[in-house]
Amino acid sequence: MTESVGMVSLGCAKNQVDGEMMLASLQKDGWIVKDDAALADVAIINTCGFIQSAKQESINEILELARLKKEGRIKAIVVTGCLAERYQQEIMQQLPECDAVCGIGANVDISSICRAALAGRKSETFPQKEKLPLCGERKLLTPSYFAYLKIAEGCDNRCSYCAIPFIRGRYRSRTMEDIEAEARRLVQNGAKEIILIAQDTTKYGWDLYHHNLMLPELLHRLCRIDGLVWIRMLYCYPDFLTDELLDAIVSEPKVLHYIDLPLQHCSKRILKAMHRWGSREELTKLIRHIREKVPDVTLRTTLITGFPGETEEDFTELCEFVKEIQFDRLGCFPYSQEEGTAAAEMPDQIDDAVKQHRMELIMEGQMERMQAAGEASAGQVQTVLCEGWDRYAECWFGRNAAQAPDDIDGKVYFTVPAEIHKPQMGTFVKVKIRDCIDGDLVGELCPQKEGEE
């Protein structure tokens, strides 16, 4: 009987793409790929190891799989991803239920690793990070109508709080030819939205094309792909957000006016300690410039509260900055003290309760702003990518151009009048917005005009 394998993929979309490549490799090698890892012979846990909460989630998933293994429902557990790469020796020592632990450079050997695990041979495999493939076939874990497209791996930014450089290695861009070829395959297989990801998308090409920033050129090339409707970009660091990139966003109809700009803070003192660019004045100037060039832009950011040495004055400045800028989307996280990073050794570490409280204050204000903006959109007709039927809310749901997937930015929920045909998942529809509930938009499907999809 053919062996089966399933995967639990945690963490960011970049890690998910790695998992999709592993699944395609396994399937090609004859494995039956199960959607539910609990129903497979071998369960792969593709872990995240970025911050403490993500590490704990990974450990909890391993423990749950260990319970299933003890009950005889699965036969072997293979641990991959960032947690495995970061804590190479500790995982097997502390979680002996695992049958294999392999770093990201071992992803290309995942089939032989799984077979050895199934045969009862325990292994720990940690090749060079650079052996992680940048391209290859993928078995998508997303619905067919959208896909993430990783354009680079690793990071050179060396932010003082971040473990990514020593987990993932140096920044490595893929060639434009590789990216374009994969994008065409994704579209041929049904993708209508492609989401460009990297640890720093705006730096794309710097290492490969003689210190030239090539994201604008890449966008122009991808926009020539027939059948592709939306191109979205995530993780655009402010350091390399050029006028050329903004011009590409404006000039190319397929590129969504959506910029994910992780700023982390606005205090010049805190940003300097984070090894990041800017100050409140410089960031405010940049954002005003972005909005002048792209007036209808949706701006998203991420912030960190409670970084070592953050005073009440620093936090007050951050609150004032957030209120002044009025970000359309915002995620805020309490600082996580990560061993091996420069920030972990800094003096004036802040109490967890203070970090958490500051984060909650930022998010409370953001939810109020999102709710007000949502209510103000009542009466608008928006283009929505239909994602399915919500049996609990008893209505359809999807996303507009200002909403990234995976519940990052909320949803649009809509009803369908009796006289209108029900929409198909993965199609674009027109929805008239009626209300906003807890940041999610609520509306009604509009009649489809002749010639529309």
C-alpha positions as CSV (number, residue, x, y, z in Angstrom):
1,M,0.0,0.0,0.0
2,T,1.3,3.5,-0.9
3,E,2.4,5.6,2.1
4,S,0.6,8.8,2.8
5,V,1.8,12.1,4.2
6,G,0.1,15.3,5.5
7,M,1.3,18.7,6.6
8,V,0.5,21.2,9.2
9,S,2.0,24.5,8.0
10,L,2.4,27.3,10.5
11,G,3.7,30.9,10.5
12,C,4.0,33.2,7.5
13,A,3.1,32.8,3.8
14,K,6.8,32.4,3.0
15,N,7.0,29.3,5.1
16,Q,3.8,28.1,3.5
17,V,5.4,28.3,0.1
18,D,8.2,26.1,1.3
19,G,5.7,23.6,2.5
20,E,3.8,23.6,-0.8
21,M,7.1,22.8,-2.6
22,M,7.8,19.9,-0.2
23,L,4.3,18.5,-0.8
24,A,4.7,18.7,-4.6
25,S,8.0,16.9,-4.2
26,L,6.5,14.2,-2.1
27,Q,3.6,13.7,-4.4
28,K,5.9,13.4,-7.4
29,D,7.8,10.7,-5.5
30,G,4.7,8.6,-5.1
31,W,3.4,9.7,-1.7
32,I,-0.4,10.1,-1.3
33,V,-0.8,13.7,0.1
34,K,-3.6,13.9,2.7
35,D,-5.3,17.3,3.4
36,D,-5.5,16.3,7.1
37,A,-2.1,15.4,8.6
38,A,-4.0,13.4,11.3
39,L,-5.2,11.0,8.6
40,A,-1.7,10.3,7.2
41,D,1.1,7.8,7.9
42,V,3.6,10.6,8.2
43,A,2.7,14.0,9.7
44,I,5.0,16.9,8.8
45,I,4.8,19.9,11.0
46,N,6.2,22.9,9.1
47,T,7.0,25.1,12.1
48,C,7.5,28.9,12.7
49,G,10.2,30.0,15.1
50,F,10.0,33.8,14.8
51,I,8.7,34.9,18.2
52,Q,7.7,33.2,21.4
53,S,4.0,32.9,20.7
54,A,4.7,31.3,17.3
55,K,7.3,28.9,18.9
56,Q,4.7,27.8,21.5
57,E,2.1,27.2,18.8
58,S,4.6,25.0,16.9
59,I,5.4,23.0,20.1
60,N,1.7,22.6,20.9
61,E,1.1,21.2,17.4
62,I,4.0,18.8,17.8
63,L,2.6,17.6,21.1
64,E,-0.9,17.1,19.5
65,L,0.7,15.0,16.8
66,A,2.6,13.1,19.4
67,R,-0.7,12.2,21.1
68,L,-2.0,10.9,17.7
69,K,1.1,8.9,17.2
70,K,0.8,7.3,20.7
71,E,-2.8,6.4,19.8
72,G,-1.5,4.7,16.6
73,R,-3.4,7.1,14.3
74,I,-0.1,8.3,12.7
75,K,3.2,6.5,12.4
76,A,5.8,9.2,12.3
77,I,6.4,12.9,12.9
78,V,8.8,15.0,10.8
79,V,9.6,18.6,12.0
80,T,10.6,21.1,9.4
81,G,10.7,24.9,9.1
82,C,12.0,27.8,11.1
83,L,11.8,26.2,14.6
84,A,13.7,23.2,13.4
85,E,16.3,25.4,11.8
86,R,16.7,27.6,14.8
87,Y,16.7,24.9,17.6
88,Q,18.5,22.1,15.8
89,Q,19.5,19.9,18.6
90,E,17.0,20.9,21.3
91,I,13.9,19.6,19.5
92,M,14.7,15.9,19.4
93,Q,16.1,16.1,23.0
94,Q,13.0,17.8,24.4
95,L,10.4,16.2,22.2
96,P,11.6,12.6,21.6
97,E,8.3,11.7,20.1
98,C,9.6,13.3,16.9
99,D,11.1,10.9,14.3
100,A,13.0,13.5,12.2
101,V,14.0,17.1,12.5
102,C,15.4,18.8,9.5
103,G,16.5,22.4,8.7
104,I,15.3,24.4,5.7
105,G,18.3,23.2,3.6
106,A,16.9,19.7,3.9
107,N,13.6,20.4,2.2
108,V,14.8,19.0,-1.1
109,D,15.4,15.6,0.7
110,I,12.0,15.5,2.4
111,S,10.9,12.3,0.7
112,S,13.8,10.2,1.8
113,I,13.6,11.8,5.3
114,C,9.9,10.8,5.6
115,R,10.7,7.2,4.3
116,A,13.4,6.8,6.9
117,A,11.1,8.1,9.6
118,L,8.4,5.7,8.6
119,A,10.9,2.8,8.7
120,G,11.8,3.7,12.3
121,R,15.1,5.4,11.7
122,K,15.4,8.7,13.6
123,S,17.3,11.5,11.9
124,E,18.5,15.1,12.4
125,T,19.5,16.8,9.1
126,F,20.8,20.4,8.8
127,P,22.5,21.2,5.5
128,Q,23.4,24.7,4.5
129,K,20.5,27.1,4.4
130,E,21.4,28.1,0.9
131,K,20.3,24.6,-0.3
132,L,16.7,25.7,0.3
133,P,15.3,25.8,-3.3
134,L,14.0,29.1,-4.5
135,C,11.7,27.7,-7.1
136,G,10.0,24.5,-8.1
137,E,6.6,22.8,-8.4
138,R,4.1,23.5,-5.7
139,K,1.0,21.8,-4.3
140,L,-1.0,24.8,-3.2
141,L,-2.4,25.1,0.3
142,T,-4.5,28.1,-0.8
143,P,-7.6,27.9,-3.0
144,S,-6.7,27.8,-6.7
145,Y,-7.9,31.4,-7.3
146,F,-5.1,33.0,-5.4
147,A,-1.5,32.1,-4.6
148,Y,1.6,33.5,-2.8
149,L,4.6,34.0,-5.0
150,K,8.0,34.2,-3.1
151,I,10.4,36.5,-5.0
152,A,13.3,36.3,-2.5
153,E,14.6,34.3,0.5
154,G,16.4,35.4,3.6
155,C,17.2,38.9,4.9
156,D,20.2,41.2,5.3
157,N,18.5,44.0,7.3
158,R,19.7,42.7,10.8
159,C,17.0,44.4,12.8
160,S,18.1,44.0,16.4
161,Y,14.9,42.2,17.6
162,C,14.7,39.7,14.7
163,A,16.1,36.2,14.4
164,I,15.2,35.8,10.7
165,P,18.8,36.4,9.3
166,F,20.3,33.6,11.3
167,I,17.3,31.3,10.6
168,R,16.9,32.0,6.9
169,G,20.3,33.3,5.9
170,R,21.3,36.1,3.6
171,Y,19.0,37.8,1.1
172,R,18.7,35.9,-2.2
173,S,16.5,37.1,-5.1
174,R,15.1,34.8,-7.7
175,T,15.5,35.7,-11.3
176,M,12.7,37.6,-13.0
177,E,12.5,34.8,-15.6
178,D,11.9,32.2,-12.8
179,I,9.3,34.3,-11.1
180,E,7.4,35.2,-14.3
181,A,7.4,31.5,-15.4
182,E,5.9,30.5,-12.0
183,A,3.3,33.2,-12.2
184,R,2.2,32.0,-15.6
185,R,1.8,28.5,-14.3
186,L,-0.2,29.7,-11.3
187,V,-2.5,31.7,-13.6
188,Q,-2.9,28.8,-16.0
189,N,-4.0,26.7,-13.0
190,G,-6.7,29.3,-12.0
191,A,-5.0,32.0,-10.0
192,K,-6.5,35.4,-10.4
193,E,-4.7,37.1,-7.6
194,I,-0.9,36.7,-7.0
195,I,0.6,38.0,-3.8
196,L,4.3,38.8,-3.9
197,I,6.2,38.0,-0.7
198,A,9.7,38.1,0.6
199,Q,11.2,39.1,3.9
200,D,11.7,42.5,2.2
201,T,10.0,42.8,-1.2
202,T,11.1,46.3,-2.0
203,K,14.8,45.1,-1.9
204,Y,14.1,42.6,-4.7
205,G,16.9,42.3,-7.2
206,W,19.5,44.3,-5.2
207,D,21.7,41.3,-4.8
208,L,21.2,39.8,-8.2
209,Y,21.1,42.8,-10.6
210,H,24.1,44.9,-9.6
211,H,22.5,46.8,-6.7
212,N,19.5,47.8,-8.8
213,L,16.0,47.6,-7.2
214,M,14.0,45.5,-9.7
215,L,10.5,45.3,-8.2
216,P,9.1,47.9,-10.5
217,E,10.4,46.0,-13.6
218,L,9.1,42.7,-12.2
219,L,5.6,44.3,-11.7
220,H,5.6,45.5,-15.4
221,R,6.5,42.0,-16.6
222,L,3.9,40.2,-14.4
223,C,1.2,42.6,-15.6
224,R,1.6,41.3,-19.1
225,I,0.2,37.9,-18.1
226,D,-3.2,37.3,-19.5
227,G,-5.8,36.1,-17.0
228,L,-4.1,37.7,-14.0
229,V,-6.4,40.2,-12.4
230,W,-4.8,41.4,-9.1
231,I,-1.2,41.7,-8.0
232,R,-0.7,42.4,-4.3
233,M,2.6,43.1,-2.5
234,L,3.3,42.4,1.2
235,Y,6.4,43.3,3.4
236,C,7.5,46.5,1.6
237,Y,10.1,48.0,3.8
238,P,10.2,51.8,3.8
239,D,14.0,52.0,3.1
240,F,13.6,51.2,-0.6
241,L,10.1,52.5,-1.4
242,T,11.1,54.5,-4.5
243,D,9.2,56.8,-6.8
244,E,9.8,54.3,-9.5
245,L,7.8,51.7,-7.5
246,L,5.0,54.1,-6.8
247,D,4.8,55.0,-10.5
248,A,4.5,51.3,-11.3
249,I,1.7,50.9,-8.8
250,V,-0.2,53.9,-10.4
251,S,0.5,53.0,-14.0
252,E,-0.3,49.3,-13.9
253,P,-4.1,48.6,-13.5
254,K,-3.4,45.0,-12.2
255,V,-1.3,46.2,-9.3
256,L,-3.5,46.9,-6.3
257,H,-3.1,50.2,-4.6
258,Y,-2.2,48.4,-1.4
259,I,1.1,48.9,0.4
260,D,2.1,46.8,3.4
261,L,4.8,49.0,5.1
262,P,6.1,47.5,8.3
263,L,7.4,50.4,10.3
264,Q,7.6,48.9,13.9
265,H,7.8,52.3,15.6
266,C,8.2,56.0,15.0
267,S,10.5,57.2,17.8
268,K,13.9,57.9,16.3
269,R,15.6,56.6,19.4
270,I,13.7,53.3,19.4
271,L,14.1,52.9,15.6
272,K,17.9,53.4,16.0
273,A,18.0,50.8,18.7
274,M,16.1,48.5,16.4
275,H,18.6,49.1,13.7
276,R,15.9,50.5,11.5
277,W,15.6,53.6,9.3
278,G,13.8,56.7,10.0
279,S,12.1,59.0,12.6
280,R,8.6,60.2,13.1
281,E,9.2,63.2,10.8
282,E,10.8,61.1,8.1
283,L,8.1,58.4,8.2
284,T,5.4,61.1,8.2
285,K,7.0,62.7,5.1
286,L,7.3,59.4,3.3
287,I,3.6,58.5,4.0
288,R,2.4,61.9,2.8
289,H,4.5,61.4,-0.3
290,I,2.9,57.9,-0.9
291,R,-0.6,59.3,-0.6
292,E,0.2,62.2,-2.9
293,K,1.4,59.7,-5.6
294,V,-1.3,57.1,-4.9
295,P,-4.3,59.0,-3.5
296,D,-6.5,56.0,-3.0
297,V,-3.8,53.8,-1.5
298,T,-4.6,51.3,1.3
299,L,-1.8,51.6,3.8
300,R,-1.0,48.7,6.2
301,T,1.7,48.6,8.9
302,T,2.9,46.6,11.8
303,L,4.2,48.0,15.1
304,I,6.0,46.7,18.2
305,T,5.3,47.9,21.7
306,G,7.5,47.4,24.7
307,F,10.9,47.3,22.9
308,P,13.7,47.5,25.5
309,G,14.0,51.1,26.7
310,E,10.6,52.3,25.3
311,T,9.5,55.0,27.7
312,E,6.1,56.4,28.3
313,E,7.1,59.3,26.1
314,D,8.1,57.0,23.3
315,F,4.8,55.2,23.5
316,T,2.8,58.4,23.6
317,E,4.7,59.5,20.5
318,L,3.8,56.2,18.8
319,C,0.1,56.7,19.8
320,E,0.1,60.2,18.4
321,F,1.8,59.1,15.2
322,V,-0.8,56.3,14.6
323,K,-3.7,58.7,15.3
324,E,-2.1,61.3,12.9
325,I,-1.4,58.9,10.1
326,Q,-4.7,57.0,10.2
327,F,-3.5,53.7,8.8
328,D,-6.1,51.8,6.9
329,R,-4.8,48.5,8.4
330,L,-2.5,47.9,11.4
331,G,-1.2,45.0,13.3
332,C,0.6,45.5,16.7
333,F,2.6,43.0,18.7
334,P,4.3,43.1,22.1
335,Y,8.0,42.8,21.8
336,S,9.3,39.3,22.1
337,Q,12.8,38.8,23.7
338,E,14.4,36.4,21.3
339,E,17.7,34.7,22.3
340,G,20.5,35.3,19.9
341,T,19.3,38.8,18.9
342,A,21.0,42.0,19.9
343,A,17.9,43.4,21.5
344,A,17.6,40.4,23.9
345,E,20.8,41.6,25.6
346,M,19.8,45.2,25.8
347,P,19.2,46.8,29.3
348,D,15.8,48.2,30.4
349,Q,13.7,45.2,29.3
350,I,10.0,45.9,29.8
351,D,7.5,43.9,31.8
352,D,5.3,41.6,29.8
353,A,2.1,43.2,31.2
354,V,3.2,46.7,30.2
355,K,4.1,45.5,26.6
356,Q,0.7,43.8,26.3
357,H,-1.3,46.7,27.7
358,R,0.4,49.1,25.3
359,M,-0.3,46.8,22.4
360,E,-4.0,46.6,23.4
361,L,-4.3,50.4,23.5
362,I,-2.9,50.7,20.0
363,M,-5.3,48.0,18.7
364,E,-8.3,49.5,20.4
365,G,-7.7,52.8,18.7
366,Q,-7.2,51.0,15.3
367,M,-10.4,49.0,15.6
368,E,-12.3,52.3,16.2
369,R,-10.8,53.8,13.1
370,M,-11.5,50.7,11.0
371,Q,-15.1,50.6,12.2
372,A,-15.6,54.3,11.3
373,A,-14.0,53.9,7.9
374,G,-16.2,50.8,7.2
375,E,-19.3,52.7,8.2
376,A,-18.3,55.6,5.9
377,S,-18.1,53.2,3.0
378,A,-21.9,52.4,3.2
379,G,-23.5,52.9,-0.2
380,Q,-20.3,52.2,-2.2
381,V,-20.3,49.4,-4.8
382,Q,-17.1,47.4,-4.4
383,T,-15.4,44.7,-6.5
384,V,-15.1,41.6,-4.3
385,L,-13.3,38.3,-4.9
386,C,-15.8,35.7,-3.8
387,E,-14.3,33.1,-1.4
388,G,-17.3,31.0,-0.4
389,W,-20.3,30.5,1.8
390,D,-20.2,31.1,5.6
391,R,-22.6,28.6,7.1
392,Y,-22.5,30.2,10.5
393,A,-23.2,33.7,9.2
394,E,-25.5,32.2,6.5
395,C,-24.1,34.5,3.8
396,W,-21.4,34.7,1.2
397,F,-18.0,36.3,1.9
398,G,-14.9,37.5,0.0
399,R,-12.3,40.2,-0.1
400,N,-12.0,43.6,-1.8
401,A,-8.8,45.1,-3.1
402,A,-8.0,46.6,0.3
403,Q,-8.1,43.2,2.0
404,A,-5.3,40.7,2.0
405,P,-6.0,36.9,2.6
406,D,-5.9,34.8,5.8
407,D,-8.0,37.2,7.9
408,I,-5.2,39.8,7.9
409,D,-7.6,42.6,6.9
410,G,-11.1,41.3,7.5
411,K,-13.7,40.2,5.0
412,V,-16.7,41.4,3.0
413,Y,-19.9,39.5,3.9
414,F,-22.8,39.7,1.5
415,T,-26.2,38.3,0.9
416,V,-27.6,37.4,-2.5
417,P,-31.2,38.4,-3.5
418,A,-33.4,35.6,-4.6
419,E,-33.6,36.8,-8.2
420,I,-29.8,36.8,-8.6
421,H,-27.8,33.6,-9.4
422,K,-25.5,32.5,-6.6
423,P,-21.8,33.5,-7.2
424,Q,-19.0,31.0,-7.9
425,M,-16.1,30.8,-5.6
426,G,-13.0,32.5,-7.1
427,T,-15.1,35.0,-9.3
428,F,-15.2,38.7,-9.0
429,V,-18.6,40.2,-8.1
430,K,-20.0,43.6,-7.3
431,V,-21.3,44.2,-3.8
432,K,-23.1,47.2,-2.4
433,I,-21.9,47.9,1.1
434,R,-24.6,48.4,3.7
435,D,-22.8,48.3,7.0
436,C,-19.7,47.5,9.0
437,I,-19.6,45.0,11.9
438,D,-16.5,44.7,14.0
439,G,-14.4,46.0,11.1
440,D,-15.9,43.6,8.5
441,L,-18.0,45.0,5.7
442,V,-21.5,43.8,5.1
443,G,-23.4,44.2,1.9
444,E,-25.6,42.8,-0.9
445,L,-24.7,41.3,-4.3
446,C,-25.5,43.6,-7.2
447,P,-27.1,42.3,-10.4
448,Q,-24.5,41.2,-12.9
449,K,-24.3,43.2,-16.1
450,E,-23.9,41.5,-19.4
451,G,-20.3,40.8,-20.3
452,E,-19.2,40.7,-16.7
453,E,-17.6,37.6,-15.2
